[in-house]
Amino acid sequence: MEIKILGTGCAKCKKLEEAAREAVAELGIEATISKVQDLDKILEYDVMMTPGLVIDEEVKCFGRIPTRDEIKGWLRGKNTA
């Protein structure tokens, strides 16, 4: 599973990365978490506001920090699909 945090490195982006890492750890799943800070690459996902969360190339949310439970739900959905 691949998780991407879209953002330029602001405080919200860091909080989203932290929440994603905690969700992955709590679920005990394997995932690669990377940051995408290049604006051109972020725009390729049609994300106009950061932070953004992408799981396996699917944009899950942007412009806000989802709760850890939301992230876990998306991760579980990916695991059972």
Helices and strands as residue ranges (DSSP letters): E 2-6, H 11-27, E 32-36, H 39-43, E 52-55, E 58-62, H 68-80
